[in-house]
Amino acid sequence: MPHRQPRIANEPAVPEHIMSWWVGLLEGDSEGSHPVFGSRLQAKLEEQTLVVTGDLPSEAGRRDLERELRLVAEGRQLQIQNDTTVAPEGEEEQGLLEQTLVAIYDEELHAKLAVEQVKSNPLLRSVRLQILDPQRFGGPAAADGVSRQHVAPTYRRDVQEAVAAGKFVVVATVDETDAFILRELLDEDTRSRQVLVMPPIIAGSAPRPAVATSGARR
């Protein structure tokens, strides 16, 4: 049943890109799925009621959503109908496999924003992140050195050519059970030109990068 969301004192701020998505939805011009929950969450405006449905991965995720809805409703003549549920824990065992995804960007700003979105996503529990900056590499040989650490042979040429062409490349490695969430975020919400998905490997078996990069490990 629709109701107003009470504001909680000293509530943590919601990242700007998430609030922008909600504002776009209310104004009828949002693009893509929710920046964190992706296609698991559906939302639509029915007259003065924002109806939200979906199957969220955890209670923590639902609390994050409730905080977003409180802030969205603040200062607006808006009712909230939150019909989301929490999915039961899956049977996939974590820590056995890890998976690397590579996203290619035209601009450094978009690559850095993508890294921030990944780091702030509460559904991604542990992510190793790097940005391959073409201005900090000594040509294709350096790009080849990094790509051999992370990228399957099938895609190494794509990474080399992207860096040589002045593109910015984000390399992100997660537990294999979180790879779908990461792929959806990089593919739909970060203005990437292309996302390359490596096959899963045994966790911890990939060597660490041998050359300097910009970026950080979360």
C-alpha positions as CSV (number, residue, x, y, z in Angstrom):
1,M,0.0,0.0,0.0
2,P,1.4,3.5,-0.9
3,H,2.9,5.5,2.0
4,R,5.3,8.3,2.7
5,Q,8.8,7.4,3.6
6,P,10.0,8.9,6.9
7,R,13.3,10.6,6.9
8,I,15.9,9.2,9.3
9,A,18.3,11.6,11.0
10,N,22.0,11.6,9.9
11,E,21.1,9.2,7.0
12,P,24.1,8.4,4.7
13,A,24.0,10.2,1.3
14,V,23.0,8.2,-1.8
15,P,25.5,8.5,-4.6
16,E,24.7,11.1,-7.2
17,H,24.4,8.8,-10.2
18,I,21.8,6.7,-8.4
19,M,19.7,9.8,-7.4
20,S,20.0,11.0,-11.0
21,W,18.5,7.7,-12.2
22,W,15.5,8.1,-9.9
23,V,15.0,11.7,-10.9
24,G,15.1,10.7,-14.6
25,L,12.6,8.0,-13.9
26,L,10.2,10.5,-12.4
27,E,10.7,12.9,-15.3
28,G,10.2,10.1,-17.8
29,D,13.7,10.1,-19.3
30,S,15.6,7.5,-17.4
31,E,17.9,5.2,-19.4
32,G,18.7,1.6,-18.6
33,S,18.1,-0.3,-15.4
34,H,18.8,0.8,-11.8
35,P,22.6,1.5,-11.4
36,V,22.9,-1.0,-8.5
37,F,20.2,-3.6,-8.7
38,G,19.9,-3.7,-12.5
39,S,17.1,-5.7,-14.0
40,R,16.2,-7.2,-10.6
41,L,14.4,-3.9,-9.8
42,Q,11.4,-2.5,-11.7
43,A,9.9,0.9,-11.0
44,K,7.2,3.0,-12.6
45,L,5.2,6.1,-11.8
46,E,1.4,5.6,-11.5
47,E,-0.1,9.1,-11.1
48,Q,1.4,10.3,-7.8
49,T,2.6,6.9,-6.7
50,L,6.0,5.4,-7.4
51,V,5.6,1.6,-7.5
52,V,8.7,-0.4,-7.0
53,T,8.9,-4.2,-7.4
54,G,11.6,-6.8,-7.8
55,D,13.6,-9.5,-6.1
56,L,16.5,-8.1,-4.2
57,P,19.6,-10.1,-3.2
58,S,19.8,-9.2,0.5
59,E,18.2,-7.4,3.4
60,A,21.0,-4.9,3.2
61,G,20.1,-4.2,-0.4
62,R,16.5,-3.6,0.6
63,R,17.6,-1.2,3.3
64,D,19.7,0.7,0.7
65,L,16.7,0.9,-1.6
66,E,14.5,2.2,1.2
67,R,17.0,4.9,1.9
68,E,17.0,5.9,-1.8
69,L,13.2,6.0,-1.8
70,R,13.0,8.2,1.2
71,L,15.3,10.7,-0.4
72,V,13.5,10.6,-3.7
73,A,10.2,11.3,-2.0
74,E,11.6,14.2,0.0
75,G,10.1,17.5,-1.0
76,R,7.8,15.9,-3.6
77,Q,4.1,15.1,-3.6
78,L,4.9,11.5,-4.0
79,Q,3.6,8.3,-2.5
80,I,5.9,5.2,-2.4
81,Q,4.7,1.6,-2.9
82,N,7.6,-0.6,-2.2
83,D,6.6,-4.2,-3.1
84,T,10.1,-5.6,-3.4
85,T,11.1,-8.9,-1.8
86,V,14.4,-10.4,-0.7
87,A,15.5,-13.5,-2.6
88,P,16.7,-16.5,-0.6
89,E,20.4,-17.1,-0.5
90,G,21.6,-18.9,-3.6
91,E,23.4,-22.2,-3.5
92,E,26.5,-21.0,-5.4
93,E,29.6,-21.4,-3.3
94,Q,31.8,-18.3,-3.2
95,G,35.6,-18.2,-3.3
96,L,36.1,-21.0,-5.7
97,L,36.3,-19.1,-9.0
98,E,37.0,-15.6,-10.1
99,Q,36.2,-13.8,-13.3
100,T,37.7,-10.8,-15.0
101,L,35.7,-8.3,-17.1
102,V,37.4,-5.6,-19.3
103,A,35.4,-2.4,-20.2
104,I,36.7,0.0,-22.9
105,Y,36.0,3.8,-22.7
106,D,36.6,6.7,-25.0
107,E,37.2,9.1,-22.2
108,E,39.2,9.0,-18.9
109,L,36.3,10.6,-17.0
110,H,33.9,7.8,-18.0
111,A,36.4,5.1,-17.0
112,K,37.0,6.8,-13.6
113,L,33.2,7.1,-13.0
114,A,32.8,3.5,-13.8
115,V,35.4,2.5,-11.2
116,E,33.6,4.7,-8.6
117,Q,30.3,3.0,-9.5
118,V,31.8,-0.4,-9.1
119,K,33.4,0.5,-5.8
120,S,30.2,2.0,-4.4
121,N,28.0,-0.9,-5.4
122,P,27.0,-2.8,-2.2
123,L,26.2,-6.0,-4.2
124,L,29.9,-6.4,-5.2
125,R,31.6,-7.6,-2.2
126,S,35.3,-7.6,-3.3
127,V,36.6,-6.2,-6.6
128,R,40.1,-5.8,-7.9
129,L,40.2,-2.8,-10.2
130,Q,42.7,-1.2,-12.5
131,I,42.5,1.6,-15.2
132,L,44.9,1.2,-18.1
133,D,45.7,4.7,-19.0
134,P,47.2,5.0,-22.5
135,Q,49.2,8.1,-21.5
136,R,51.0,6.2,-18.8
137,F,52.0,3.2,-20.9
138,G,55.0,2.9,-23.1
139,G,53.1,1.7,-26.2
140,P,51.6,-1.7,-27.1
141,A,54.4,-3.7,-25.4
142,A,53.3,-2.4,-22.0
143,A,49.7,-3.0,-22.8
144,D,50.6,-6.5,-23.8
145,G,52.3,-7.1,-20.4
146,V,49.2,-6.2,-18.5
147,S,46.8,-8.0,-20.8
148,R,48.7,-11.2,-20.3
149,Q,48.1,-10.9,-16.6
150,H,44.3,-10.6,-16.9
151,V,43.0,-11.2,-20.3
152,A,42.3,-14.4,-22.1
153,P,44.4,-14.9,-25.3
154,T,41.2,-14.4,-27.5
155,Y,40.8,-10.8,-26.3
156,R,44.4,-9.6,-25.9
157,R,44.5,-8.0,-29.3
158,D,41.4,-6.0,-28.4
159,V,43.0,-4.6,-25.3
160,Q,46.2,-3.8,-27.0
161,E,44.5,-2.0,-29.9
162,A,42.2,-0.1,-27.5
163,V,45.2,1.2,-25.5
164,A,47.2,2.0,-28.6
165,A,44.2,3.9,-30.0
166,G,44.1,6.1,-26.8
167,K,41.1,4.4,-25.2
168,F,40.9,3.9,-21.4
169,V,40.5,0.3,-20.2
170,V,39.0,-0.8,-16.9
171,V,40.0,-4.2,-15.7
172,A,37.8,-5.6,-12.9
173,T,38.1,-9.0,-11.2
174,V,35.3,-10.4,-9.0
175,D,34.2,-13.6,-7.5
176,E,32.5,-15.6,-10.2
177,T,29.2,-15.5,-8.4
178,D,29.2,-11.7,-8.7
179,A,30.2,-11.5,-12.4
180,F,26.6,-11.1,-13.7
181,I,26.1,-8.0,-11.5
182,L,29.4,-6.5,-12.6
183,R,28.7,-7.2,-16.3
184,E,25.3,-5.6,-16.1
185,L,26.7,-2.5,-14.5
186,L,29.6,-2.1,-16.9
187,D,27.6,-2.9,-20.0
188,E,24.5,-0.8,-19.3
189,D,25.3,2.0,-16.9
190,T,28.8,3.3,-17.5
191,R,28.9,4.4,-21.2
192,S,31.4,1.7,-22.1
193,R,32.2,1.1,-25.8
194,Q,32.6,-2.6,-25.2
195,V,32.8,-5.1,-22.4
196,L,34.9,-8.3,-22.7
197,V,34.1,-11.2,-20.4
198,M,36.9,-13.6,-19.5
199,P,36.1,-17.2,-18.6
200,P,36.2,-18.0,-14.9
201,I,39.5,-19.3,-13.4
202,I,40.4,-20.8,-10.1
203,A,40.4,-18.0,-7.5
204,G,43.8,-16.6,-6.8
205,S,45.5,-18.3,-9.7
206,A,45.9,-15.2,-11.9
207,P,49.3,-13.4,-11.4
208,R,49.2,-9.8,-10.2
209,P,50.1,-7.1,-12.8
210,A,53.8,-6.7,-13.6
211,V,53.6,-3.1,-14.7
212,A,52.4,0.1,-13.1
213,T,48.7,1.1,-13.6
214,S,46.4,3.7,-12.2
215,G,43.5,2.5,-10.1
216,A,43.0,0.8,-6.8
217,R,42.1,-2.5,-5.2
218,R,38.9,-2.4,-3.2
